[in-house]
Each structure stands twice: as C-alpha cells, then as structure tokens.
Amino acid sequence: MTTPLLVPFSHGERGMADLLGGKGANLAEMTRLGLPVPPGFTITTEACREYLRTGHRPEELDGLVRQAVVALERSTGRTFGEGDQPLLVSVRSGARFSMPGMMETVLDVGLNDALAERLAQRQDPRFVWDCYRRLVEMYGRTVLGAPASVFDAMRSEVLAAHGVTSPAELDATGLRALVRRYRRALVAETGEDLPQDPWAQLTGSIDAVFSSWNSPRARLYRSHEGIPDDLGTAVTVMQMVYGNTGPHSGSGVCFSRNPATGDAAPYGDYLTDAQGEDVVNGSRATVPLARLADLEPTAHRELMSHLSTLEKHYRDLCDVEFTVEDSRLWMLQTRVGKRSPAAAFVLAADMAEEGLITEDEALVRVDGHQLESLLHARFDVPEGTSPLVTGLPASPGAGAGAAVFDSATAVERRAAGEDVVLFRTETSAEDLPGILASIAVVTARGGLASHAAVVARGFGRTCVTGVSDLVVDEDAREARTTTGHVVREGDLVSVDGTAGCVYAGALTVRPSPVAGGLAEGDGAAGTGAPATTAMAAGTTHDGVVLRAVRRLLAHADRRAAVRVRVNAETAPEAAQARAAGATGIGLCRTEHMLLGERRELVERVVLESGADEALARIEALALDDFTGLLRAMDGLPVVVRLLDPPLHEFLPDPTDLAVEVARLEATGAVVPEEVQSRLEATRRWAEANPMLGLRGVRLLTVHPELVDAHVRALVTAAARLADEGLDPRPEVMVPLVSDVAELASARTHILEVARQTAHDLGSERPAPRVGVMIELPRAALTAGDLAELAEFFSFGTNDLTQTTWGMSRDDAQASFLTSYATSGLLPEDPFVTLDQRGVGELVRIAVDRGRAARPGLELGVCGEHAGDPASIRFLTGCGVDYVSCSPPRVPVARLEVGRATVLQQGVTASDSR
C-alpha cells in the first residue's frame, strides 16, 4: 500500500503518530473523541522526507492540498482567501516527538492586501490589521528568511511613535502602519514581499515547515533528546480560529495537572484578546487558568470537561492549547505534557494509586536522570536574606553561576568550564544552545507554559520566569530591578527554581530532602513508607515527592532482575549506601585506603626503605577499614580489589627529586644519601606510559607482599566479625589481568595467604572467593579461559573504555572530547555513557564466553557507567547480575535496573519528550 501524503483530521487517529506527527495524530484523536477541533488536514512525514531528499514537494502533493482545502471550504462554508468571512488557515509543524518551539508556524495564511482592506471596512479593523501584521512577520521570518531583528526594530519604532509598549496597545491605525513598515523592511532585507496569492502563501509556508526540520536549533534539540534525524515533520493545516477578536476571546495553554509539582488540579495560563503565540512568547502578562471561570464560565466548564476526558483517554498528564473565539471554545492541540522531575514522580505514583495506570507503567514513566536531579542539593538561604527578584517557579532546582545575557556567551563561558545563568527578556527557539549551556535560566516575561519554562523543565534546568520586576538589557549586558539593583555580566547569582527566587551572589547549598530521606532507609518494603512522621503525613511538597519516589523505587526493587551494589571504601558511606538500598559493595578500591599521608607506605615498600614496618602499617590500617566495611555490610558481599593504580602514583616525582639534588649541588651542600638513593630508585621505576605499565596484577606479581598485607587483613577482619556472630562475606578481585597465567599465579598466591592466615587464627571459614576485573580488551576476548579460574567477573568499564578507544579519560575530556561532541563526531562522551558498539560488544563477548565456560559465573559492573541510566539499561540487557556505582547514585541505579526489566517485557510509557 502506498504511504499517504495527506490525511484529513477526520481520517486519522492517535496510533498514526509516525505518519501524522504527534500534533496531527492528536488532533485526529480529539476529532474522533468529539472535542471541538477546527477542521483541517495533515501533510504526512512521508511528504517531508521526500522533500528533504529531493529539495521539492512530491509532485502530487499540490493537487492533494487543493482538494483538501476545497473540502475545508465545503465544511466551513467559507472560501480560502476570499469573501467577507474568508477561510484563513494556520500552517504548523508536528514531529513524531514533541519539539516545542524548534520548528516553524505561520498563522492567518490566505490574507492579503485586498482582503485586508475589504475586511477592515466590514468588521473590527483593529482585529484585521492585527492578523495581517502577524502573517507578515511570521511569513517574512519563516519563509523568506528575514532576521527577527528586522521586525524587532520596526516594531520598536512604531510603538515609540504611538507611545505604547506592545502591539496589543496599538489601535488599527498603528497596526496598519506597522504592516507597512514590515513590508518595506521585508523587501529591503530579502528582495521579496509577502505573496498576494493565498495559494503561494500556503505552499511557501508548507515548504518552510519542511525545511525547519533541519534548522540548527531543531538539530541541536534532537541531538540532546536522542530523537532520530530521519523522522521528518508532518504539517498540520487547520482553519484559523481567533482569540484576538475582543474581550470575549483569548488563547491559553493548560495542563490537566500541575507540570511543575504534579498537584492533581488543572493548571495553565490564559490571555484575553490574544492568539496562542502571545501566551508562549511572554510578550504579555497572562492570568491563571482559574480566571477563565470568571471571564468565560461556559468555556471554562467545557475546557475542564475536555481536560478530564483527555487525561482519562491518554492516561497521562495532558498539555492543551486552546482558543476562545467570541465565547466559543476551540481545542487546538494536545500532547502528553512535559513535566519537572518532581512532578514526574508524583504524577506516576498518583496515577498508579488512582488505578489510571499500572505500577509497571508508572515505573517506566520516570527515569534515572529525573531522579538524579531530585537528589541534587538545594540552597541554604540565610535567615533575613531577601531575593533580588521573584517570579514563577517554572522548573525546580538550584543553580548558581555567572550572569550572561545571550546564548552565544553562555555557550562560550560554559565551554571554558564556568557555570552560567542565562538572563533573557523572554526566550525563543534561538536560545536553545544557551539554555543547554546554562545551569539556570531567568526570564522577565512568560508564565509556566512559556517557551523557557517548557524547555527548561524538559531538560532539567532550573528556571524562573515572569520576573516582572526585572528589565533585561542585552545591549548593556545587565539586568536592572525596580528596586535599583543591577546585575552585570559576570556577577554571581543564585536561582531557586523551586521557590521562584533569584538571589545575589552564590548561596551555599543544603542536601536534597529526597536524598536525605532515601539515606534514612526506604521504610517498610513495598509500601513506600517514608522515614519521618512529617514526610509520612505528606505535610510538605518534599514529603509528597519523597513518598512518590519511595513507592516507585519499591516497585523497581520488586521487578529488578539485577542487583545494585556500591563502590565504597569507608564504613559511613557503606552504611549510608545500604540504607539507600545497596545490596553489597561491588568495588572497594584498596588504593583509596592509601591516600594522603598513607601514600608513602607503598613508596617505602617499593623503594625498600623500612618495608617491613610499612607493610605492618598497611595491614593494620586495612584491618580497621575492612572491619568497618564488613560490619556495615553484614550478610552482604564486599568485593575488595587489590592495588590497581599505576606505580608512579605512589612514588615521588623524579623530576622534583632531581631539581632538589641539583639545588643542593649548586650551593655546594652535601646531598643526603637518602635523597640520592630515592632519586636513583625512582628513576629505576620510571615509565614512559605508566597507565599501561607496572600496575594491577603486574605490580602485585613484582611486589606480592602488598597482596599478603591486604589478604591477611581481609581474612582477619572476617574471622573476628564471625566470632561476634556476624556474617561477613569478603571477596577478592584481581585487577588489570590480560592473560589467564597472570590470574592463575595471583589466585594461587591469594588462596595460600588466606588459608595460612585462617590457620594462624584458628578459623575454619573458607577462603574468600577470587574474581577478576575485566578492564582490558584481551581479558574480554579470553573470558572463557579466565572463567575457568575466576569465580566472578567485574567489568571495569572506565579502563575498558580507555584501552578500547586508545584514549585517556582525563586527557581526552580536557582536550578534544568536547570538540568531538559539539562537532558531531561523537554523539556522546564514551566515558559518561557506555559505547555499545565497541566497548559494549566486548562486554557481550565476555559475558557469553565466560558463562559458556562457567555457567554459574557471577557478573558485575563497577565502572562509572554502572551509575549512568542509559548504560544501565544496556548492561542489564547483557545479562549482568549486578551494577556497582558511587553512593549518591544507588537510588538511580535501583530505579533503572527495575525499569530495564519492565521495558524488556514490552511495557511502554506515554512519550513526554
């Protein structure tokens, strides 16, 4: 069957989103539900893809569009671009996944000079010229490519001449003058004018929407959101309805529940005598949705009913655009609404509680990135500290940084490693790079449904909008408050997106209540019971959010096929991680126990200056540390990795020693024998490439006494705790193994030391299990051989990524990785999200070959990727038994391993991207 190029609203449905785009599919669905949708049709994504391939519309498309417009004329009783009641249309983009503000829209298509003059004589002339100035500006900018600054300049001149501050205050004469100025500027800038043929306007607008799919901002948005580049956009063509006909008309954006908090009450903005663009661009102050009940009670009742219908039908938060035309309600769009991280958890938990969705659906409607943002710290505002300004809490969170006033500066300063806060009068799609680069966004205009608010919530950026006491002056690089305070570029500011406050300076932060609540423990298993009475009662919004997080984490635990462990070296962080849900320690890095002043102990062993005393000290320190860890993790596994870092990290810098010797010799002083000896020994051990030199199992082979000290300490700690009636479960992991012979030698030595230590203690406990860290490509490829001896594998994905890619994590991220990412050479940093095609393939090979050799082989992952949501989903699919991450990311990993199981079983969520 040939894929259709055009589908009327009445012939489509929600399941056709791939073909009709999200907007077209949802308009068709609302039409099927009997909601008041203006008639129209959708040009499909197939037509867009052919346009992008060939550079022109499909040959048959123009004929199909004419037929569809004729059908519109019959259904409305109006003629396109003609008559006293002409049919005018809107032309809007509508991709499969929501991309708010990233592509183009043209309103009032079909209006021209002759028709405007005719209509102005027969109806309100101000309304007519307001529609015409919108068409000229949108068409000129979108289709003809005139810069927005051209229209901004003309608008400012006309407004100043008429003594007003916005087009909404211009009368018909002023609006007509603005149209003339726009037209002259358009011709001067582009050499073209607005076509007077309505059909030329329509086809030009369709082409512009198609082309906008590949605009820089749209491509950047898709890259950030992981939306494929080959989908294309649909185009919806709909009869215009007008919110700008007078006091009984208006436009609004609303949500079936609060998208910032998740509160179960409709929420939104409304603007009288306005078209929809005025609501989202922040050019005029909106009123809360509740005011519509007073302004237009009938329309408000109908809207509330439709919101309820849509939420029950879609079983999710619905975002709706609507227009009231002379007291009559029209529904212009619906989609699954974007929501803040806090709202995502509250909405999912509440809807599961209400029976609107299943627990599995609730779980897949949230993700680890959202939870991670809830675990971030918040500002600790000193008593008596007043904000510079307050606005609307558009996107929760706390962000402090240097003030900047345009997108390019935000990107530049962020690339230099600086946190920045973007100040704008209002944002537009052109500000997307700056929003992504900023830690927080502040706008003087706009509501909770404005462009800044929607995009910031979607990206997890802190945002405050509608700061009416703030004047942002981009040219002067400053923002002025009505109280006289000036924020200049580079000044430090703190933005509280939860409270809607902006403070001078960089405030200190306090831990997230969600993180603190989870660290106290999850309460009764499976109940989501919070840890404190106040939280349990849900007396604060923090309590509501924590309760929702607990509920979904509890369900994730029930569904998870993979366990979550923690990377920890101290008893306090181990205890905290256990309270947060960790099921053991997957990586205890013994080198972390030898930091600071302890570092010289390894140096003394290697350089043989008091080696016996140093080894005794290492063993004593390890005994204390291992005892604390095993006690905190009683009954759970604790994997201790033997020394892994390069040897040079424990030795003095030979260059520093040489400089010291040279200085002494230059002054005629006698060089102490100890200094000279250390220099010679250090030079002996110096390596050109220490990351691939004497480290891991190689160091332990050369200096087995370091193994002895740690193994004795581990066995002793376990024996003592067992004598107390506890259940310690220590395991030993051998690092940087590349060949089975290395593992065989190390394993034999470890077991001999363990057995001898147990014998000396009179303990009958079995020796610890011995496993291997898979962090070299050769280890992955020879996993079958290693599994003959290893009782478990743990993938060290940090080094596995370094050695597979042939790049240093530290050096690459400081030098070329940023350029690679911004230029598109790499879709994402392989040290942040696991490279599935390369490193991931090595993991799969090792899993398959290891399990083939030893069917019961336990498999874990302990690199940084074990805390990254996208990586966790991939690793779960590889068949690992556990992931082990840093303590703060334990809740994130718990959520993701549960989600991964559910997603693998085919449960999906409504798309809120």
N, C-alpha and C positions, 0 to 999 in steps of 0.2 A: 504494500500500500504506500502511495506517495505521501510524504510528510506534508501536512497542510502549511501554507504560508500565512493564512489569516483565519481567525476563528472568532465569531461573534460571542459576546458575553453569554448569551443565552444558550450557546452550544458547548461551553466549556465546563470544567469542574476542577475542584481543588487538586485532584491527583494528576493534573496535567502541567504541574509547575515546571518540569523540564522544558516543555514546549512553549508554554504561555508566560513563563516567568512567575515569580511569586505574586506580583501585583495582578497580572492578568488572571491567574488561576483563582486568586482570592476574590476578585471582582465577579468572576463567573460563579464562584461558590455562593457569594452573598446574593447574587441574582437568583440562583436556584432556591435559596432559603426564603425568597420573597421579600428581602430587605429593599429599601428604596434606593436603588443604584441607578444613576443616569445611564441611558443606553449607550452602547459602544462596542468596540471590537478590539481584538489584539492581533498585531502582526507578530508572528512567532519568532522564536530564537533561530529557527532554521533559515528564515529570511535574512536575519542579521549575520549568521555565519557565512552565507553565500556573499553578502555584501562585503564582509571583511576579507573574504578570499579573492573576490574579483574586482572590488572597488566600485561596484554599482549595484542597484537594486535588481532582484530577479525580474526577468522580462515580464512575467505575467502579474507581478505584484501591483502595478499601477491600475490595471483593469480590475483586480480584486478589490482594491481600495475604493475605486469609484462605485462598484456595486455595493460595497458595504456602506458608503456614505449615502447612496440612494435609499438603502434600507433604513438608515437613520432618519432621513428626511421623511419617509413614509410614517415611521413610528412616532415622530415628534410633531409632524405637521408643519415643519419649518424647512426652509431651503438654505443650503450651505452658502454662506456669504452673500445672501440676498434677502430683501424684504424688510418689513417693519419689525418682524420678530425673527431675525435670521438664526440659522443654526451655526454656532461657533463651536469649536472643539478644543480640547486640551490634547497635547501630544506628550506622553510621559514614558520614561524608561521603566523597565521592570525585569531585573535579572532573576535567575533562579534563587539566589540568596540575597537577602536584603543588603543593599549598599547605600545607606541613607546619604543623599546629597552628593554622591560621587558621579552621577551621570546627569543627563540634561532633561529639562522640561520646558515646553513652550505652551503658554496659555493664550486663550482668545484668538486662536488661529481662524482666519476667514474674514477678519475685519480689515477694511482698507479705507482710503480717504473718502471715497464717495459714500460708502456705507456709514462711516462715522458721522459725516455731515448730515446725512438723511436721518440717522437715529437721534442725533443731538437735537433735531427740530421736533421730534415726536415723543421723546421721553427725557428723563433727567440728564441734562448734558454733562453734568459732572461725572456721573456713572459711565457714560460713553467714553469720555476722554481719559478717564482712569483706566478703563480696559485697554484703550488704544496705546497709552504710554507703557503699559505692562507688555503688550505684544511687541512694540518696537524695541524695547530694551532686551527682552528675552530672545527675540529672533536675531537682533543685531549681535548680541553677545554669543549666543549658542550656535547660530547657523552661519553668520557672516564673520564671526571671529573677532569682533571689536573688543578691546580690553575693557574690563569693568571700570577701570579708572576714567575712561572717556565719559561714561554715563554718570559716574560719581561727580565729575567736575561740572557737567552740565546741570545736574540736579542741584548741586550746591549753589550755583549761580542763580537759578530760577527761584529757589527757596529764599535766598537772601534778598532778591529783588521784590519778593512778595511778603517779606517779613515773617516767614514761618520757618519751622524747623523740620517738617517732614511732608512728603507728598499727601498724606492723609489730611493735611490742613489746607491744601491748595483748593481753590474753587475751580469751576470749569474753565475760566479764562487762564488761570495759572497752569492747569494741566494741559490745555491746548498749546500754550506757549512752550511747555516742557516737551511735548511731542515734536514741535517744530525744531527745537534746539537739538533734540535727539537725532532727528532725521538728518539735519545738516552735518552734525558731528559724525554720523554713521557714514555718510557719503565721503566726507573728508578723510576719514580714517581707513575705510575699506574700498572706496571707489564704487560701492553698491548701495542701493537703497532697499527698503522693505518692498518686496514684490506686491503689486496691487492685484495680482491674480490669486484668489484664495487657494486654488489647486497648487500653484507654485509654492505658496507658503506651507501647505500641508506636506508636499513631497520633500521640500527642503528641511522641514522640521524632522521628518522621519529619518532622513539621511544623517542629520546631526545627532540624533539619539543613537543610531547605529555606531557612528564614529566615536561617540563619547565612551564606548566600551573600552577603547584603548587610550583614553586620556591618561596623562601621568598620574593624576590623583586616583583614578579608578584602578590602575595597575598597582600602585602602592598599597591601596586598601586591600586588594585581593591577595597580594603577597603577604601582608600582615595577617590576614584572616584565613589563609590557606584555601582560597577559592580558586579553582582552576581557571586558566586564561582562555580556554577554548569553548566556554559555555555560550558566550554571546548574551545579548539582552533582547527581550521582547519589547514591543512598543504598544502601549495602550492608547487608543484614540476614543475619546469619550465626549459626549455632549457637555458643553460648558453649563454649569450652574453657578450662580453668582452670590457670593457673600458680601459684595460691596454695593448693594443696591440701596442701602439706607439703614436706619436704626433697627429695623426688624430683620436684618440679615447679618451674617457673620460667618466666621470659619473657626474651626477648632481641631485640636489633636487631643485624644484622650486614651486612657488605658483602662482595662476592666478592673485592674488593681494597681496599687501604687508601685511603679517600677523601681523606685529608689529604696523603699523599705519592705515591700511585699505586703503591706497592710491591705486587708480584704475590702477595699472600698474603691469605686471608680475615681480616677484622678486625671486631671488634664488642664489645658489652657483654652480659653475662648477669647476671641477678639471680634467686637462688633464692627460692622461695615468694613469687612476686610476679606481678601482672598487668602487661601491657605499659605502662600509664601510669606505673608506678613507675620503669621504665627511662628513659623520656624526660624525666620531670619533675625528675629529680635528687634525689628525696626520700630515696633510699637509695644507698649506695655500691655500684656494680656491680663485677663481676670481669671480667677479659679473657675474650674468647670461648674462648681456648685452655683455660681452666679447665673448660669444659664437658666436655672429653675425659676429665677425671678424675672429674667429678661424675656424668655420664651418658654413658658411652662409646658406647653404641649410638646414642643420639640424636645425638651429635656426628658419628659416621661418616655417618649418614643426612643430616645437615644439610650436611656437606661435599660429599656427592654431589649433593644438590639444588642447592647453590650453583654447582657446576660445570655442571650441566645448564642452569640458568637463564642463566649467563653465555654459554654457547655458543649458546643459543637466542636470547637478546636481543642477543648480540654487543656487550655493553657491561657496564660496572660495574652490578651489581645490588644494591639495598638491600632487605633482607628483614626482616620482623618474624615472630617465631616464638614458640611456646609449647610447653613440655614439661609434659604432664599425666601425673603418675604414670609417668614414664619414657617416655611416648609423645610423639613429635614431631608437631607440627601447624604447617603453614605458613599464616600469617595475611595476608600481604601481600608483594608485591614491586613494585618500580618501578626505573626507571633512576635510579641514585643520584646525588645532588648530590656535587660534588667541589670541592676547592680549585683555584685556578688552576694551581698547580704540578702537582697530580695530574691535572688535565685534559690537560695536555700529555704527561705521562709515560704516562698510560693510552692516549691516542690513538696515540702513537708506538709503544708496546709492542704494542698490538693490531694495528697495521698490520704490524709486524715479524713477529708470530706468524701473519699471514695471516687473522686473525679478521675484519678489516675491510679495505677498500681504502684506498689513500693518499688518495683523494678524500674518503672518509668520515671518515678521521682528521682531515683539514683542516677539515671543517665542524663537527667536534665541539669545536673550540676557537674562541675569538673574540678580537677585539682588546681588549675590556675585561679579559679574563683576562690577556692578555699585558701590558697596561699595568700591571696590579697587580704582575706579576713584575719589572717594570723599576723599581719604587719602591725607594728607599733603605732600608737596614736600620740598626739601632742599632750604634754603635761603643761597646761596653761596656768601660770602662777596666779594666785588669788589677787584680784584687783586689776588684772591685765585686761584691757579692752581691745577689741579688734579695731583695725583701721576702718574697715567697712564690713557690712554683712550683706548677704544675698541669699539666693536659693541653694539649698544643699543638693546639687544636681548629680553628683557622683561621690559616694562616701570615700573616706580615707584621709590620710595626712601626708602632705608633701611640702618640703621646704627647699628653696633654691633661689637663684639669682633671677630677678625680673628681666624679661625680654619682651619686645613689643612687635615682633614679626616672626614669621615661620622660619625664614632663612637664618636669622640669628639664633633661634632656638636650636636648629639642626647643627649649626657651626659650633656653638658652645657645648652642646651635648657631646659632639664628636671629640671635643677636647677633654672630655671627662667631667664636665661640670653639670650639676643638677640645675635645671632652669624651670621657671614658672612663666607660662605664656599669658600675657595680658592682651585682650582684644576688646574692641567695642562690641562686636559680635563676630563669631567665626563663620567661615564658609568652607566649602569643599577644598578651596585652595590652601586652607590652613592645616590640612591633614598631616603633612610631614612635621609641622611644628607641634601638633598635638601629640604625635607619636614620640617626638623627641623630648617632650616636657614631662616633668614629674607631676605637674598640676596645671590647670587652666582656669583663668578668671575672665569673665566677660561682663561688660557693663550692662548689656541688654540680653534679653532672651529668658525663657522660662524653662521648666523642667522637660519640656518637649522640644526645646530649641536644638539646633544643629550641634552646638558644643556639648550639651547635656547628653544627647543620644550617642554621639561618637565617643565621648569620654567614658560613659557607662559601658559601652561595648568593649572598649579597650582596657577597662580597669584603671583609668586615670582619675585622679582626684579632680573635682571640678566644682566651681561655684559660679552660678550665672545670675543675671538680673541684678547686678550691683548698681542700683540706681544712683548711689552717692558717689560714683566714680566716673571720671572723664578720662578716657584713654586717648592720648595724643601720640600717635605713631611717629609723626614728623619730629616732635620734640623729644622722643624716646622717654616718655614719662607718663605717669597716671596721677591725676590730681583728685583728691577727695573734697567733698563740700565743706569739710572742716579745715581745709587748708594744708593737709599733709600731702607731700609729693613723694611718689615712688619713682626713682630714676632707674635707668637701665643698669643692671648690676647690683642693685640693692637687694639684700636678702629679705625674703618674705616667707611666711608660713601660711599654707592654705588648708583649712579644715573643711573637707567636703561633706563631712557628716553633719556638722553644725551650720555650715554655710558662712564661715567666718574667714577673714583674711587678716593676718597679724604682721606687724613689722618685725623684722629680724627672724632668726632661726630658733624656733622654740625647741626645747627638749621634748623627748617623746616618752610615752609610757607603754608598757606591753599591751597588746590587744586583749580585751576581755575574753574573746573566743579562745585565743591561745592559752591564756591563763586558766580558763575553765576546763579546757581539754587536758592541761597538765595536771589538774587535780584528780583526773580519772573520769571515766565515762559513766559512772553511776551503775545502776542495775543493767545488766546485759540485756540488750534488745529492747529496752524501754525508752532509751533516750533520756533517762532521768538525770537532771543536772546536779552539780556538786553542792550548790548552796541553796538555802531557802529562798533567797531573793530571786535567784535565777529560776528556781523551780516554779515560783509563782508567776514568772514571766512579767515581773513588775517593770522591767525596762526593755527597751528595744534590744539592747545587748543580750538580755536574757532570752528573748524570743529567738534571736538569731542562734545563740548557743544551743538552745533546745532543738532547733531545726537541724543544726549541724550534727548534734549527737544522734538524733534519730536516723539520719541518713548514713552516718558512719556505722551505726549499729547494724543497719541492713547491709552495708558494704561488707562488714565482717562476716555476716551470715552467708553471703553469696560468694565470697572470695575463694578462689582456688589456689591462691598464692599468699604466703605469709609475709609479714613486714617485720624486719629487724632494724637495728640501729647501728650506726658507726659511732662508737664511744670509747673513751679512754679513762673517764673518771666516774666514780660511783654516783655523784649527784646527777650528772647528765644521764647516766644509765637509769637511775631511779625515775627521773622525770620522763624519760622516753617510755619506760614501762608503763607509767601512769597514763601516758598518751596513747598506749596501745601497742607498743613494740613487743614482739614475741621472742626476743633474744638479741644478742649482739652478733652481727654478721661480720664486723670488722673492728678489731681492737688493734690499732697501729702502735706497735711497741716503740717505734721511734718517737711518737708523740709523748711517750713517758720519759724521754731523754732529751727534752728541750731545755733551753735556758742554761743554768749552771750545770745541769746534769750532762750536757753535751760533751764536756771534757772527759767524762768517764770512758766513752768509746774511744776518744782520741788516745787516752792513756793505754788502753788495751792494744790498739793498733800500733802505737809507737813504742810499746813495751816499756813505758816509764811508770812503774808501780802497777802493773797489770793485775796482779792478784788482788791487791786492795781495791782497785777499780771494779773488778768483776764481783767481788763480795758486795760492794755498794750497789751495783746494778741489780744483783739478785735480791738484796734486801728491799730496795725501792720497788722492784717488780712484785715482790711478795705482798707488800702493802697494797699496791694498786690492783693486782689480780684478786686479792681477798675482797676488796670493796666491790669490784665488778661482779664477781661470782655471787656475793651476798645479795647485791641489788637485783641480780637476775636469777635468783634461786629457782631451780627447776626448769630453767630455760638455757638454751645453748649459748656459749660465749666463745666465739672464734677469735683466737689470738694469732695475728700474723707476725711472723718473725721479721727481724730488721730488713727493710726494703729499700730505703733511700740510697742514693749514690754515696760512696765513701767520703767524697770531698766535703759533704755537708757536716761531717763530724771532725774534720781536720782543719787546722789553721790555714789561712791563705798563704801559700808560699811566697807570693809577691810581697805581702806585708812583712813577712819574716825577713826576706831579702833586703827590703828597704831598711828595716831595723838594724840588720847586720852592717849594711853599708854606712848607715849613720854613725854607728859606733866606731867602725874602722876609720871613717873620715875624721873623727875627733881624736883619734889615737887611743881610744878606750879599748880595753880587752873585751873581746866578745865572749860572753859566758858560754861554757861548754854546753850547757842545757839548750841555749838558744841555737847554737850551731848544730847540735845534734837534732833538734826538732826540724830545722831547715832541711837538713840532709834527708831525714826520714820522710818529711812531707813531699819533697821533690821526688823521692823514690816511688811514692804512691800517686803522684800527679797523673792525671789523664786528660787527653785532648777532648774526649767526649764522655764525660762521667755518667751521663744518663744511660748510656749503653755499655758501661764498663763494669767495674767491680762493685756490684750491688746485688741485693736479693740473695738467692741461693749461692751465688758465686762468692760473695763476702762470707757467708756462713760456712762455705767449704774451706776457705782460707783461714777463717777465724772461728772454728767450731765452738770455742769456749763461750762465744756470745749466745749460741744456741743453748749450751748447757745451762747458763745462768737463767735464761727465761723459762726453759722447760722445767728446771728444778723448782723455780718459784711457782710456776703454774700448778704442778703436781702437789707441791706442799700446801698451797692455798686451798686446793680442792680437798685434800685429805683432812685438813684442820676443820673446814666447814662441815664435812661429812661427819666428823666426830661430834659436832654440835647438833647433829640431826638434820642438817640441811641437805639439799640435793644439787650440788654443783655439777655443771655439765661442760667442762672445758674441751676445746678442740684446738688443734694447731694447724696453721696454714703456711705452706712454703711458697715464698714469692719468687717471681721472675724466672720460673722454670721454662727452659726451652727444649729439654730432652729428658726422656724417661730415666736415663742413667743418673742425671742430677737428682731427680726425685727419689730414686732408689737409695742413693747414698744418704741423702738428707733424712729420709724416712727411717732407715735403719738406725742412724745416729740418734734421732729423736726418741724412738721407741726404747733404745738401750738406756738412754739417760732417764727416761720416765720410769722404766721398770726398776732401775737401780735406786732411784730416789724413793719410789714406793717401798722397796725392800728396806731401805735405811729407816724409813718412817714406821715400818711395820704395818703398812696399809695394804689392803687386798683389793683396792679399787683398780679397775682396768686402766690401761694407759689411754690417754686422750686419743680421739680419732685424729687422723692425719689427712689433710686435704691439700689441694694445690690451687694456686691462683693462676687463672688463665688470663694473661695480660700481654702475651706475645703471639703474633700470627702463627709461628711454628707450633706453639703449645696447642692452639686451636686445631691446627691441621693434624696433629699427632695425638689428639684427645683420646683415641682408642687405646693407645699404648699407656698413656698416663692413668687412665681409668682402671687399668689392671692393678695399680698400686694405691691410687688415691681413693679415699672414702667419700670425698665430696670435692666439687669444683666451686670456685667462686670467681666470677668474671670481673676482673679489674678493668672496667671499660675506659678509665682515664688513660692508662698506659696502652691499652689495646688500640685506642683511637690514635694516640701519638705514634705508635710503631707501625700502624697500618697506613696512616696518612703520611708518615715521614715528616711530621711537624711537631714542634714543641708547643704545648698548650700555652705556657706563659709567654713565649716569644711571639707566637703567631697571633695571639689575641692582642698583643701590644703593637703589632706591626701591620700585617697585611689582611687579617681576617675581617676587620671592619670594612676595608675597601672591597674585599671579595663579596661581602654581604650586600653592601649598598649598590655595587655594580651588577648584581645578579649572578655572579659566578658561582656562588653558593646560596642555596635557598635558606639555610640556617647554619648556625655555628655548630659544627660536629661535636664540640666539647660540651655543648648545652643539651642538644637533642641528638640521640644516637643516630649515626649514619647507617640506615637499614640496609642499603645496597652493598656496602663494603664491610664495615665492622659488624653489622647485623648478620651478614651472611656467614662470617666467621663464627659468630655465636651459634647460629643454627647448625653449622657443621660440627662444632664441638659438642653440642647437645646430642646430636644424632649419633656421632661416633662414640662419645662417652657412654651413653645409655646402651648402645649396642654391645659394648664390652662389659658393662656392669649395669644390668637393668635397674637396680635399686639406687643408682648413683644420685646423691642429693646435689642439686644445682642452685647456686645463688648468684646474685649480682651485687657488688659492693662499690662500684664507681659512682660518680656524681649523677650519672644517668638514672640510677635507681631512685632518684627523687624527682625526676622530670616526668610530668604526666604523659606526654606523647611517647617517651621512651618506655615507660612502664607498660603501656598498652601493647607495644611491640614485644617486649620481653616476656610478658605474660603469655602471649601467643606462641612464643618459642618453647614453652614448657618448663620454665624455671620453677623452683619450689619456693624461693623467697627472694625479696629485694631488700637491700640494707642501705639506708640513707642517713643523712645527718639528722640530729634530734628534732630540729624545728619542722622537718618535712615528713615526719612519721604520720601525722594525720592525713597529709596529702597523698602519701603512698597508700595508706589504708583505703582511702576513698577510691583511688584509681584502680587498685587490684580488684576491688569489688565491681566497679563499673566495667572493667575489662571482661570479667566473666559474663556479665549480663549482656554486654554488647556482642560478645561472641555467640550468644544464643539468639541474636537477631532482634533484641528489643531496641527500639529507636525512640528518640525524643523529637518533639516538635523543634524545627530549626529556628533558633533565636539569634542567628548570626546577623 
